[in-house]
Amino acid sequence: MPPAAAPPPQSLDQITHLLSLLLHSSLSIKSFAGRWQVIRSKLASLKPSLSEISDSPHWPENPLLQTLLPNLLSTLSRIQTLSDQCSDPSYNIGKLLMQSDLDMATGWLSKQIQDIDLLLRSGVLRQSNAIVLSQPGPGSAKEDLGFFVRDLFTRLQIGGIEFKKKAMEALLQLLTEDEKAATVVSKEGNISYLIQLLDLNTQASIREQAVTAVSILASASEQSRNCVFEEGGLGPLLRIIESGSMGLKEKAAMAVEAITTDADNSWAISAYGGVSVLIEACRSGSLTTQAHAVGAIKNVAAVEDIRIALGEEGAVPVLVPVLVSGTAAAQEKAANCIATLAASGEIFRSMILQEKGLQRLLHLLHESSSSETLEHVLRAIYSLSTSDSISRTLSSSTTFLIQIAELIKHENIVLQQICVSLLANLSLSDGNKRAIGGCMGALLKRMETAKPDGLQEAAAKALVALLTVRSNRKDLVRDEKSLMKLVQMLDPNYELVSKKFPVAVVAAVMAGGSQGCRKRLVAAGAYAHLQKLEEMEVAGAKKAMQRLSGNRLKRLFTRTWRE
């Protein structure tokens, strides 16, 4: 059983004494002069650090010194032995072996000096509570939290396995319980060292804790996320996704998704070879890993160069099935990504259609109740509808048309806009126009909506197209609210809508020459407004007036002919 280590004060006295002897004796050594010059330089830098330790009021309480000082004393004793051997002419030892021994001793000394400097910089030796890892409670002063974090990272870097485990446990508890802690940790902690612990050679339990901590930091705030990226966290995280255990892959994928939410970070995915890693995680990872991998792919798809790589690496055949087989979160992200890809060009649209992407998008549109998912699905379908064949397919699908007609009546303005734009660009049969006639009132209401741009025009275009069916024309003017809304829009003093849109609707209603429609419009006041709009030379007003006053002209012509 090894002898018990001396108390810290006794160890420090022994180190100080031995250091003085070495600084003196090493001056007379002639052999291996270059190596001894390096050692003397390091010994000289150690002296002020030892003085600073002894001047710190609470240094004997610090548990890290209970390990660090005996290790340093052992290294200095080894250097003393090497000094004696190099000073003794009669001592016969191989040159290469002595060089190796000196280099090893120099390495140990460098590491221990580095640890001492770290301990001194942390300031924990000046605090009486440094011996106890007491986590500051909620609302604690930033100074207390900062000291706690520095203490944790000092133990993490200098301490042995047990110190590291306890420090990691305390760090994870802090990050989990205090949502503001991530910002302090990223500022006061050594995130670079934390990322080093992601290495495969790190002790397994500590590595797992480090992955968890980095994942939390990457997801917690913009500052902590950028800190993880700037300290080189993306590469190691991608390697974990590639070869780690299932649990580590899930946490690493969550961190990568968070890091890539910042467009300035997304470019690095390609630099680290991450495109293929994310695609494979999407293909073969657990459902949790898949959801985060799809999210990361969605994030980086906004970068043109990476988008090209996604196409070349086969991302589309992997993403499309997720629309049906993934979790709800994965489906939303996949739909978002596919919408981005579909909007980027014909090549991606062809890939998506080749993988039966339209059918799966339509399936998700029918199954999902999430507004966010529906938005992305509809954006993707809208982009795909630029193809004539897809436009014909959608135009002939009564089920699809009824669904978007219902969404036009939905309160979500984004869904309304996409559905209105879709409907305005499709060529429907009269039967399908009748099937979705119930959304005409909602379309009319959307004509009043100034934002987003283009919605008023699309709503008017879609409504005019529906009014080519006789039954729809009658239904619109029979709906008192819709009729009054239309007439209100014609009023020159009503400025919420451009007059050309309601004028076009009136012209469409009167295209069939229905006396019933004419009577209702005139009775509601449309004729007087149109007269003024014609005088103002509003586009289409003259044509609408002619149609609305058709019976009057006919009666006038008849009377003139009889006379």
N, C-alpha and C positions, 0 to 999 in steps of 0.2 A: 504494500500500500504506500503510495507516494506521500512524502511529508506534507503537512498542511502549509499553505502559503502564509508568509509573514503578513502582519497587518500592513495596510497601505503606507502609514508613516514610516515604518521600518523599511519597507521595500524602497520607498523614495529616497531615504538616507543612503541605502546601499547603492542604488543607481547613481546618485549624485557623486558618491565617493569613487565608484568604479569609472564613471565618465571622466573625472579629473585625471585618474591614472592613465586612461587610454589616450586622452588628448596629449598627454606628456610623452608616453612611451612610443606612440606611433610616429613621432617626429624623427626618431633615430632609425626607423626601419628602412633598409636600402633595397630589399628585394620586393618585386611587384609594386614598385613606387606609384604607378598610375592608379592601381586599385586602392592602395592605402590612402592616396590623396582624396579619392571619392569618399572613402569611409570617414576620414577626418572631417571633411566638409559636412557630412551628415551628422557626425557627433557634435560638431560645433553648433549646428542649427538646433540640436536637441536641448542644449543647455538653457537658453532663455525660455523654452517651453516648460522645462521642469521648474524653473523659478516661478513662472506664471501659475503653475498648478499649486505650488506651495503657498502662493500668495492668495489663492482663492479660499474664502472663509469656510466653505462647506465641502471641500474636495474629498476629505476622508469618507464622507457619507456615500459618495457615488459608487454604485456597485460595478460599473464598468471598469473602474480602476483596479478593482480587486482581481480582475483577470489580466488587464492590460499591463499593469506594473510588473507582476511576476514574469510575464512573457518578455517584456523589455529587459528585465534583469537577466533572464536566461540568454537572450541574444547578446547582451554586452559581455556576459561571462564567456560565451563562445568566441566573441571577437578578441577578448583578452587572451584566450588560449591560442588563437591564431597569431596574435601579436608576439607571444612568447616563442612560438615555433619559428616565425619568420626572423626573429631577432637572434636565434640560437644558430650559430654557424655549423654546429655539429649535428643539428637535426636534419635528417635525411628523409625527404618525402618527395614524391613525384610532383613535377611542376604543374601538370594538367590537373591533378587532384587538388593541389593548393589553390589554383585559380578557380576551380569549381567551388571549393569551400568558401573562398572570399566572396564570390559572386552570390552564393546562397545567403551568406550572412548579410551582405549589402541589401539583398532583396527583403529579408526579414526586417532589417532596421528601417528601410524605407517605408514599409507597410505600417510599422508601429509608429513611426514619426507622423505619418499621414493620419493615423487614427487619433493620436494625441492632438494634432492640429484641429481635427474635426471636433473633437470633444471641447477644446477651448473655444472655438468659434461659435459653438452652439450656445454657450453661456450657461449651460446647466450646472457647472461647478460653482456658480455664484448664487445658486438657489438652494435654500435649505430643504425644499420638498422634492429635490431631484431624485431622492431615493425611492419615492413612491409615485407610481404612475396613476395619478388621480385625474380622471377626465373632467375638464371644466364643464359645468352644467350649461343648459340653454341660457342665452343672454349674458354669458360671461364676457369679460372685456377681451378685446382682440389681442391685447398683450399676453394675457394668460393663455389664450388658445394658441397663440404663436409660439410661446415657450413650450407648451405641451407637445406641439407638432415637432419642434426642433429636437426635443428630448427623445421623442419616438424615433425619429430618423437617425439620431446619434446611436441609439441602442441597436437599431436595425443594421447600421453599417459597421459598428465596432464589435458588438456582442457576438457570443456564440449562438448555437442553434436555438437554445431555449430563450435567450434574450430576443432573438429575431422573431420567434413564434409569438411571444407575448407582445412584442412591439407591433407585429402585424395584426394580431387580434384587437389590440387597442385602436389601431388605425382604422380597421374595418368598422369597429363599433362607433367610432367618431363619425366616419363618413355616412354610416347608415342612420344614425340618430339625429344628426345635425345637418340639415340641407345646405347650410351656409359654409360648412366646414371645408368643402372641396376647394373653394377659392383660397382659403387660408393655407390649406395643404399644398396647393400648387405654387403658392408664393413662398412659404416658409420651409417646405420639405424639399428633399433632394429627389425630384421625380426621375432624373436620369438614373440614379441608383436603383430606384424602384423598378424601372424598365429593365435594368440589367438582371433583375431577379426573374424575369420571364424566360431566361435562358434555360435550355434543356438540362444543363448540368446543375442547376440549383436544386437543393433538397425539395422533394416532391410537395410536401405540405406547404412549405414557404412559397414555392412557385405558384401553387394553386391560390393561395391568399393574395399573392402579388397580382395575378391575373384579375381576381375579383376587384382589388383596389383600383387597378388601372381602368377597368371597365366602368366602375362607378365614377371615377374622375372624368373619363371621356364623355360620360353621359350627363354629368351634373350641371356644368355651366360652360359658357363660351371660353372663359379664361382658363379653366382647368382642362378643357378639351384641347385648346390650342397649345397648352403647356405639354400635354402628352404627345401631341404631334411634333412640336418643335424639338422635344428631347429624343426624338427618334422612335416613338412607340409603334408606328404603323407597321414597319417591317416585321418586328418580333410577333406582333399580333396576327399578321397574315400567316406566319410560319406555324403558329399555334392552330389556326383554323385548318391548316394543311395537314398537320400531323399530331395534334393534341388529342386528349381524351374527349369524350362527348361533352362533359361538363365544361371543360376548358374551352372547347370550340364554341360553345354557346355564348360564354362570356366574352371571348375575343371577338366573335362576330358582332355582338352588341356594341362593343367599343369601336370597331371599324365602321359600323353604320353611323354611329354618333360622330366620329371624326370626319367622315365624308359628307356630313350635312353642310359643312363649310366648303363652298366652291373652291376656295383658295387651297384647300387640302386635297381635293379630289384628284388632281393631276398626278399625285404621287402614287396612286394605286397602280398605274401602268409602270412607273419606274421600279416598283418593288415586285413586278410580275403578279400583281394581285387580281387581274381580270380573270385568269383561268382558275385561280384559287377560289374566288367568289362563285364562279359558275359551277365548279365542282361541289362546293358547299351547298349550293342551291339544289343540285341534282341528288346528292347522296347524304346530306346532313340530316340531323334530327329536325323535327318540325320547327323547333325554336331556332336552331341554327339557320334553317332555310329562310325563315321569316326575316331574320336580320341580314342574311346574305342578299336576299332580294331587295331589301331596303337600301343596302350599300350600292348594289347595281343600279337601282333607281336613282340614287344620288349622283353617281358618276356618269350616268347616261346623258347628263346635261352638257358634258364636255365633249366636243366634237371628236377629238382624236381618240378618246376612250370609247366613244360610241362606235367608231369604226372598228376598234379592237373587239368590242362586244359582238359585232356582226361576224367578224372573222373567226372568233373563238367559239361560235355556236351558242350564243346566249338565248336567242329567240326560241329554239326548240326546247330549251330547258324552262324558260319563263312561262310560255303559253300553258302548259299543263297545270302550273300552279294556280291558274285562274279557277280551276275546278277542284284540285286535290289539296291545296294549301289551307292553312288556318285562315281565319277571317282577316287577320293582320297581314298575312302573306299575300292573300288575294288582292287586298287593297293596294299594296305596294307593287305587286306584279302588274295590276291594271294601270297604275300610275306610270310605271316604266314603259309598258307597251304603248301607252298613249304618247309618251315622249318620243319613242322610236318611230311610231306610225306618223307622227307629225314631221319627222325629220327628212323624209324622202321616200321615193317610190321603191327603192331597194328594200328598205325595211318593211314597207307595206306588203310587198310581194312575199317576203319571208314569213310574215305574220299570217297571211292568208294561206300560204302553203302548209302551215302547221295547224290549219283549221282554227285560226285565232278568232275569226268572226263568230263561229258557232259557240265557242267557249265564252266569248264576251257576251253574247246574247243569253247564254245560260246563266251567267253571273248576274246580268241585268235583271233576270227574272227572279233569281234566288235571293239576292242581297237586299238587306233593309238599311244598309249604311249609306248615308248621303255622300260621304267622302268616296266610298267605293263606286257608287253610281256615277258620280262626277267623272272619275277617271275612266270608267267603262264607256261612258257616253262620249268623252273626248276622243277615245281611241276609235270608236265606231264612226264618229264624225270625220276623222282623218281618213279612215278606210273608205268612206262613202264617196270620196273623190273619184274612185274607180267606177266606170259606167256599169260594170256587171254587178258590183256591190250595191250601187244606188238602185238598180232594178230589183235586186233581191230584197232590199229593205223596203222599197216602195210597195212590193207585193205581199209583205208580211203583215197581215192584219193584227196579229198578236203584238208584234213590235210597235206598230203604229198606235194601237190602243194604249200601250204602256207609256209611250212618250207623251201621248195626249193627256194622260192622267198626271204625269210629272209636270206638264205645263201648268196645271192647276195647283201644283205643289207650292208651298211657301218659300222654298229654297230658290233664291234668285239665280244662283249659278246653274242649277239644274234646269230651271226654266229657260235660261238663255241658250244653253247647248241644245235642248230639245226643240226650241223654236227655230234655231239656226238649221238643225237637221231637217225639220219638217219643211222649211222654206226651200230647201234644195232638192227635195224628192218630188217625183212625178207620180201622183197617186191616181188610182182608178176612181171612178165615181162611187163605186161601192165602198171603198176604203175612206173616201171623203165623207160619205154619210156616216160611216162607222165611228169616226172621231169628231163628228160635228159638235159634240158636247164641249169641246175645248175652245169654241169660238169666242165665248165671253171672256175667257182667260187671255186669249190672244189680243182681244180688243183692249183689255186692261193693260197688257204689256206694252201696247202702243203709247201709253202715257209715261213709261219708264225711261228716263233719259240716260241712265247708266245701267249696265255698261254700254259703251258705244256700239251701235249697230243693232241693238235689240229692237228698237222701234221699227226700223226698216224691215228686219226679218219677220217680226210679228205681222206687219201689214202685208208682206208678200205671202206669208203662209195663209193668212185669213182670206185674202183675195182669191187664192187658189181654191180654198174650200168653198167659196161662194159661187163657183161655177156650177154647183149642184143646186137645183131648184129648191129642194126641201131645206137645204141649209140656209138659203136666202130668206125663206119664210120664217124659219126658226129664229134667226138672228133678230129680225124686226119684231117678232112676236114677244121676244124677251124684253120686258119693259126696261130693266136696268141697262141692258146692252144698248137698246135704242137711245135712251137718254144720254148714255155715256158717249155714243157716237155723235149725237147732235151737239153735245157740249164741246167735243173736240173740234167741231166745225166753227164754233164761235171765234171770230177774229180776235176777241179779247182774251181768249183762253190760250196761254202761251206755253203750256207744258209739252205740247206736241207740234211738230211741223205739220202744216195744214195739208200737204200733199198726201199724207198717209190716210186720214179720214176721208178725204175727197176720193181717193182710189177705192176705198171700201164702199162708199155710196155708189160710185160708178159700177162696181161689181154687183151690188145688190140690185141695181136697176137694169143690169144687162139683159135680164129676161123680160123686162117690160111689165112686170106684175103690177096690176092696179092696186092690189092690197098693200104691197110694199110701198108703192108711191104714196098712198093715202096716209099710211102711218108715218112715213118720213116727213111729209109736208105738215101733218098735224102736229108733229113734235117740234117743228120750227126749222127743219133742215133747209127749206127753200130760201128763206130770208138770209141765212148765213151764206149759202152758196152764191147768192146774188152779190153779196159783198166780196166774197173771195174771187169771183169772176172779175169784178171791177179792180181788185188788187192784182189780177193776172197770176193767181196761184196756179201752178202746173196741174192740169187735169180738171180744173174747176168748170171750165166751159163745157167740156164733154159731160161731166156729171150733171150740170144744169140742163143740158139738152135731154138727157135721159130722164131726169126727174120731172121735167115739164113737158114730156112727150105728149101726154093727153091734151094739154092745153093747146099745143101747136096743132095737133090733129083737129081739135074742135074749131080752131081759128081758120085752118085751111078749108075745112068742110063748109063753114059759113061763107067764106069768100067765094068758093066754087059755086055755091047755090045762088049767090047774088048775081 
